[in-house]
Amino acid sequence: MTPFDTVSQFIDEARVRVDRALEHWLPKPPACPPLLSEAMRYSVMAGGKRLRPVLTLAAADAVNHDRSRDTTALALPAACAVEFIHTYSLIHDDLPAMDNDTLRRGRPTLHVVYGDGIAILVGDALQAEAFELVAQEPATQDPDLLRRKLEALRVIAEAAGACGMVGGQTIDLQAAGQVAGHAVTLSPDTLRAMHARKTGALIRASAVSGAIMGGADASMVDSVTRWAAEIGLAFQIVDDILDVEGDESALGKTVGKDAADEKPTYPALFGLERARAMAVECADHARAILVDAKFDRSSLPAIADWVLRRKN
Ligand code: GRG
């Protein structure tokens, strides 16, 4: 059982810890130019849901069966690293050369406020800071912990890179007809594969890096990987549905953009009803994986519900 009274208390506490740690680990002047520091803070501290870092802390907590470790302290650097990478991806995705969006996290997008050049540099800096953070923290000479940090670093880098998020974004640009001479048409299978990279890979790495830092063995890591793959897909399907019927002020971003840009989405390919049912199927698969792995009394089932029911 979690040491917290309720699971929602776990999520609330995790968000507070993450926000405090992000603030602490954001680079500051004089080490970093004041303008860059201010612009990084503008996006990172803009009030995202913190789903990915909460997943990291929850997975670390779930594998700590005997309650022998302070898994939050162990996994917090990886949690903040995935939020840095996620924020960089949103900043770059909003640029005119990509999705060309002007509203994010309820605020004007970073390039609208600081210009494209600074927005590109903030994304670049956040990505590098993420890896520096996991390499540095928690500071240790313990060989097992050093091995876990290296493995978490590898998992996050792989998810962020050419075979993960950046690869998925490449296919997305091709599918949107934004790469002259390289357009592709997505089938339901290739749409799923694109999302498994674009949003799924980092969601998976968020949970898996947490499990690794929390002390998981190989079989626990395998269960968390399969669970997070289902949750990542459910997250994406719900995201597509919210783009059709969500509320712009609750979402803090432009709605109706996928249809306007003729993007291949779950509602576009399957219709809203089937898309909703597919998200529920993912959550059912995820629940079964948790039961098998004996993680069903952790905070992970409630996080799956949060993903399914979210309004923003
Ligand atoms: C530019 C390399 C590069 C990658 C971009 C993840 C991504 C790839 C683009 C994001 C575009 C987008 C809106 C995708 C839909 C799913 C998604 C990642 C939504 C935003 O995540 P939330 O809802 O946002 O967790 P908050 O603001 O709450 O953190």
Residues whose N, C-alpha, C, O or C-beta is under 5 A from the ligand:
A	BS01	GRG	G48 K49 R50 L51 S89 L90 H92 D93 R105 M165 V166 Q169 K198 T199 D239 N312
